[in-house]
Amino acid sequence: MILRKHVSLIVLLMFALSLTGQTLTKGPYLANPTPGGMTIRWEVDQESSGRVYYGQNQAFKKSPKAVLLGEKSGYYLYETTVSDLVPGAEYDYQVKVGRKKGELLHFRSPPNNDANCTFAISGDSRSKPQIFTQIVSGISKSNPDFVISMGDLVADGSNLDQWNENYFAPAGGLISNTPFISTLGDHEVGGDNGILFKHFLFPDLNHEKLWYSFDYGLVHFISLDYRHADSEEMQTWFKKDIQASKGRWNIVFMHRPTYNLGGHRTFWGHPIWPDLFQENEVDVVFAGHSHIYERFHPVYKGKKGNWTVSYVTTGGSGASLYEAVQHPVLAYAKSINHYIDVSASSEKFEFHVYQIGGTAIDSLSILKNHDGNQNKQYQASASSRDELDIMEIFAGPISRALESPPLLYRAAELKIKLHPESLANPVKFKLKLSEASLPNYKMVAFTGELLPGVDQEIILHIYGKTDLKISSWGNIDPLFRIEAEYEQNQINGTVQGKFLKIRAW
């Protein structure tokens, strides 16, 4: 009998220790902000009960008991939602796991949908947490209502350690007090097709169809899944969603840019999505992927005074920076680590871009009249989209990697396929080496004409004039690139390709 009592005491002691011995491994962090509601999530190393204590002026209430969202490699993710909040009010909260309460934290309850709001923008924060930590510090000083991200929070989306090292550790102090809402990046897809991204950020969505929308104050946000540019399902969903929007401002954010002259030279979604954005009166399209800051002059299609869209690439929150180029269609472009602060009121959508340390480098204001139409001054600053659509035809194809290096007696072949799907009129063009490439390389320039809807295939032969150095990544030294000159009616200009490299070297 005595032995049995001792065994019972040991079991009770072990149980009591298990209730207090859980370790919080991620979070707490905020999610799903809605008027009067907020979701709090956290991860622990044991299955456990848990809830949130929250309130104002030390008058705390208990949240519903936390629910288990899932388990990954012995770590358990929980969440609970509070839904009786005063819109726009400040709240303190603590997470209680087992018998142990965490530190006192706070959040701002989301406002009603007719309220002004502020938010910050970050993009491509992976790989260099020391940079992302400084970006987080700048954003925290701005004290925005929430943050949106262009994705690539980690370098390998299937790697649990990277989620902690690249995202949860550097962003922990921010995301415990401020909702951080990300679109899917290609590095989140790598390894597990977005499963961990969904697990941590969007447990209710299908990891193969990660598009969604939400409202915050006067703004309607739409996040697109970059993997599905040609998906009729996503196009149909987008049109239905935005046509039902009651937002004063409609903002799209996604990983890959629709227009992009530096970095990757990505032109996502052509020829369909640029028309959808204009026809459905999207105000700004934010994207990342290229690790630079790049803002195009506002653009329209058709006649002056049509709906105008601004395109912004913001991928400078931590990943290694890429080359930025300058061009008349760009309002500002720079290879720099940065973040964006945004404010939205009924009359004005305004943002300021800051580099690390807080120095402003760019800004944009969009004004709207009482009837919801864009201010004439803003529309007058816009230019036709025609030149951007011409540049899209060339920028990517002249940036493709080579299969072999350009040598003195053996040419490298650059195979170029041009698809003028969106052309309304013919375009005369010339493909040539850039001026800076001529001392070390030679190539016979190609002159031709593109006809609307008629594809062309071209092979350029590039020879080297000097000894080359080729890195393990396939980078070629001396650097060289191809340029495309184009001319269509009153439009003429040049677009640069990337510095060419060797594929799978």
N, C-alpha and C positions, 0 to 999 in steps of 0.2 A: 504493500500500500504506500509506504514511504517513497519507494523507488518510483512508483507511478506518479506521485505528487511532484517529485523532482523533474520527471520527464515533462509533465504538464507545464511546470514553471519555465523550463527551458524553451518549450514550444511557444509559450506566451511571450517570453523575452525576445525570441527570434522574430516573432510576428511584430512586436513593438518596434524592434530595431528596423525591420523592413519598412515600417510606416514612416520612419524618420530618416532612413538612409538613402532615399532616392537622390540622385544627382541631376540637377537641371543642366542639360547638355546643349540646348538651343533655346533662345528666347528668354522671357516672353516677347512676342512680337504681335503687332496689330494687323488686322486684315478686315476686308469687307465693310468699309465705312458706309453707313446709310444714315439718313436723317433720323436721329434718335437712337442709333444702334452702333455697336462696335463688337468685333470678334477678337478674342485674345487667344493666341496659340503658344504652346511650349512643348519641348521635347525632354523626356527623362530616360534614364537607363533602366527603369523597372516599370512594370505595369503598376498603376497606382490610382487612387482617387484624387480628385483635385477640383478646385473651384476658384473663382476670383472674388475678392472683396473690394468694393468700389464705392465711391461717394464723394461728397463735397463737404468741406469744413468738418472733417473727421467723423461725419455721420455715415458710416459704411453699411452697405447691404451686401447680401450674398448673391452671386450669380447662380444660374442653374449648374448642376454638377457637370464637369467636363466630360466630353465624349472622346473616345479613342478614334483617331482618324486612320491610323495605320502603324505598322512596325517595319523598320528597316534595319537589318543587321543588329538586332538587339536593342534598338532605340525606339521609343514609343512617342508618337506625336498626338497631342491632345488639343482640344479647343473648347471654348465656351463663348456664348454670345450674350451680351447685355442689350436690352432693347427698350429700356424705359428712361432714356437719357433726355435731358433738356437740350434741344439743338443749339450748337454753338457754345456750349458751356464747358468749363474746365473740370476735369475729374481726376482724383487720385485713385490708384488701385494697387492691390497686392495679389500675387498668385499664391495660393496655399496648396501644397502638394503633401499628401499624408497629413502629418501634424505640424509641418514646418511652413511658415510664411516667408515669402521672398521680400526683396527690398521694395520700398514705397516708390511707385512710378506714377506717371500721369499721362493723360491724353486730352485732346480737345474733341468734344463730340461734334460730328458733322452737322452742318447747318441745314436749314430747309433749302429746297431747290430754287428759291428765288433770291438767294443770298450771294454776295460777293465771296470770292475765295482766292486763296493763294496756294501755289504748289511749286515744287522744284522738279527739275528734270536731270536725270543722270543716264549715262549710256556706256556700255562696254567697260564695266569696272573690274573685270576678271584679271587674274595673273599678277597684279602688283598691289597687294593690300596696303602697302605703305602709301601709295598714291591715293587709293580709294579712301583711306582713313582721313587724308587731308580734304578730299572732296566732301566727305561726310561732315567734317568739322565746319566747312563753309556753309553747307546746307543747314546744319543745326543752328548756326548763328542767325540765319534768316527766319527760322521758326515757321516753316510753311505748314499749311493744313495737312498736306500729304506729299508724296513723291511718286512720280512715274519714272520707270526705267525702260530703256530700249533693249534690254536683255543682255546676254553674255555676262551673267553674274559670276560664272565660274568658267574655267577652261575646259573641264570635262564634266558634263552634266551627270554622269553616272558615278562620279567619285564623291563619296560621302565626306571624306576629309576635306576636299576642296570647298564643299559647301560651307564648312565651318571656317576654313582659313581665308577664303576669298570673299565671303559674304557675311555670314552671321557674326564672326568675330569683329571685323572692322566696322560693320553697320549696327552692331548690337545696341549701342546707346541711342541711336536714332530710331530704329524700328520698334523699340519698346515704347516709344512715345508718339511716333508718327507713322501712319500707314504707308507702306512702301509697295507699290503696285507695278509689276513688271510684265512686259510682253515677252514672248518666247524668243530666245536667241539661238543661233545655230550651234553654239557651244553647249547649250543646255540639251540640244537634241543629240549631240555626239555621245555615243555609248549606250544610251537607253531610250532614245526616241522621246525624251521629255518626261519620263515617268517620275523622276525625282523632282523636277520643276513643278509638276502637277501636285505631287505629294506635299511639298512645303507651301506652295502658294495658291493652288486652285484645286483642292481635293474633290470638288464637285464636278469638274470638267473632264471631258474625254482627252487623254494625253495626245491623241492623234488629231484633235480638232480644237486647238487652243485659241479660239477667237472668242471675244466677249465684249461687253460694254457696261458702263456704269455712269451714273450722274453724281456730280458733286457741285453743290451750289448752282450757279448759272451755266455750268459747262457739262456737255455730254461728251464722254470719252469712248472711243472705239479702238480696241486693240485687235489687229489682224494677225493671223498666223502666216508668217512669211513662206511656209512650205506650200501654201495652197493658192498661189497667184492665179492659176488657171481653173480653180475650183468653182463650178457653177453654184455649188451649195453655199460656199462662203459669199459669193457675189449676191445671191438671192437673199441670204441672211443680212448682209450689209445694207442692201437697199430697203428692206423691211424695217430694219432697226433704225436707220437714220431718218427715214420718212416719218417714223413715229416719235422722233426726238422732239422734246419741248425745250431743249437747251438754247440759251441765247447764243452760245458758241458751240461749234461742233469740231472736235479735235480728234484726229487719227494718230495713233502711235503704233509703230511696228519696228522690227529689227532692220530689215534691208530697205535702203532708200529707193524711192521712185525716180529721183534725179540725184546724180552724184558724179562730180567731175574729178575728185581726188580720191586717194585710198584705193578701194576696190573697183571704182567706176561701175557701181551697181545701178541698174535702171530697172527696178522691180515692177512687175505688173503691167508692162506695156504689151499691147496698146490699150488694154481695157480699163485699168484702174485710174489713170489720169482723167479720163472722161467721167468715170463714176464720181470721183472727188469733186469735179467742177459741177456736174449736173445735180448733185445732191448737196451742194453748198457747204462743203467742208472748208473751214477757215484756215487751219494749219495742219500740215502733215509732218510729224516728227519721226525720225528714224536714227539708227546707229550704224553698226557694222563696220563702216570706215572710221578709223580712230582719229578723227579730226573734228573741227567745227566748220560748218559750211552752210551758209544761208543764201538761197537764190532770191533775186528780185521777185516780187509777186508776179504771178503769171495768169493769163486767161487764154481761152481758145475762142476763135471766132472774131467778134468785133469788140472794139474798145468799150468798156463799160459792162461787159459780161462779168459774171461772178469770178472773183480773183482768189487764187490759192497761194499760200506761202509754203515753201518746202525747206525744211531744216534738217541737216545731218548733225547729230550730237553724240559722238562716240568717244569722248575723251576723259573717261572717269577712272582709267587705270591700266587698260591694255596698252601695249607698245604703240606709240604714235606712228601714223602713216603720213605720206606726203600730201600736202595741200597744194592745189594749183590756183592760179588767178585767171579770171576770165570776165569779160564784160557782163555776162549773165548773172554773175555772182555779186551779191551785195557785200559779203564778207566771207573770207576763208582763211583758216589758220590751223596749223598743226600744233595743238596745245591742249594740255589737261584743263578741263573746265566743267562747269555746271550752269544751269539756267534757273533763274527765279522768275516766276510768272504771277501776275495778278489779273483777275478777271472781274470786271464790273459790268453793269448793264450797257454802258457807253463804250468801254475800252477794254481790249485785250492787250496786255503789255508784257514784254519780257526783257530781262537784262541778262547778259552772259558774263560770267566771272571766271577768271583764271584762279589757280590756287593762290591764296593770299588776299583775295577779295577785290583785285583790280578789275573794273568793268572793261570788256573789249568790244561788245556789240549790244544793240538793243533794237527792238521793233515795237511799234504801236499800231494797232488796227482799231479803227473807230467805226461804230455803227450808229445809224440813225434810229429814231424811235420805232420806225416800221420794220426794223431788222435788216435793212439794206446797208451794204457797206458804204462808208463815207466816200464821197466823190474824190477827195484828195488822195485817199489810199488807192482807189481804182486808177487814178491818173498816174500813179507811180508804177503801175504794172506794165509788163510787156507781153507780147504774144508768145505763146508756148511753142510756136513753130520751130524756133531755133533749137530749143531744148530737145524737141522730138527728132530733129536731124542729128544732133550730137549723140543721142542715144544709139543711133544706127551704127556709129563708128567706134565710140569710146571703148566698149567692151571687146569687140572683135580685134582691135589693134593692140589689145593688152594681153592676149592669150599667151600662155607659156610655150616655149620652143621645145621641140623634141631633141635637138642637138645644138651645140654651140656654133656660132658663126666663125669659121676659120679662114685663113688666107686663101687656101685652095679648095675649100669645101664650104659651100653656102649652107646656112641654116634656112629652113623653110618655115615661113609663117603663113599658115592657112587661115584665110579670112572668109567668113560667110556673112554677107550683109542681107538683112531682112527689112526692107522698107515698107512694113505693113501700114504704118500710120501716115505715109506721105500722101499729100494731095496733088503735088506738082513735082516734076523731075528735079533732081539735084545733080549738078556737076561736082566732081570731087577729084582730089589728088591725094594719094598716099605716098609719104616720103619720110626719110630719116629727119629727125629734128636737127636743127643747126648745130647744137652742141655735140651731136653724135658723129658728125662728118669727119673730124680728125682721126677717128679710130675705126670707122666702119664705112662700108659703101653698099649701095643698093640702087637699082634702077627704079625710079619713081613710077607709080602706076596712075594713069589718068583715065577717068571713066565717067559715066553718067548713070544715075539710078533712076529707074522708072517706078512709079507707084505700083506696089504689089508684086514687083518682079525681083526675085532673089538673085544675088550674084555671089559667085565663089571666085576668090582671087588667091594666088600663091605668090608671096613676095620672097625673093632670094637675097639674103643678107650675108655679106662677107666681112670678116675681120681684117684689120690692117696691122694689128699688133698682138702681142702675147696677151692671153686672157687669164684671169684668176676667177675660179668658180668655187663658191662656198658650198658647204654641205647642204645648205638650203636651196641651192641652185641659183643664187644671185651671181650675176656676171659683172666683173670689173675689167675694163672701164664700163660705166653705165651707158645705156643707149635706149632710145625709144622711137616709136613711129608716131607721126602726126597725120591728121586728116584735114585737108583744106576743103571747104564746102561752099557752094554758091547756089542760091535759089531765089530768083527774083531780086529783091532788095536785101536779102540775107546773105552775108558772107562772113566767114571766120575760120578759125582753126581749133581743133580739139586734140589734146595730147593723150596718148596712151600711157600706161604704166611703164616703168623701166622693165625691160623684158628679162626673163629668167628662164632657166631650164626646168622642164617638168620632171618631177620625181628623180632628181639628181642623186 
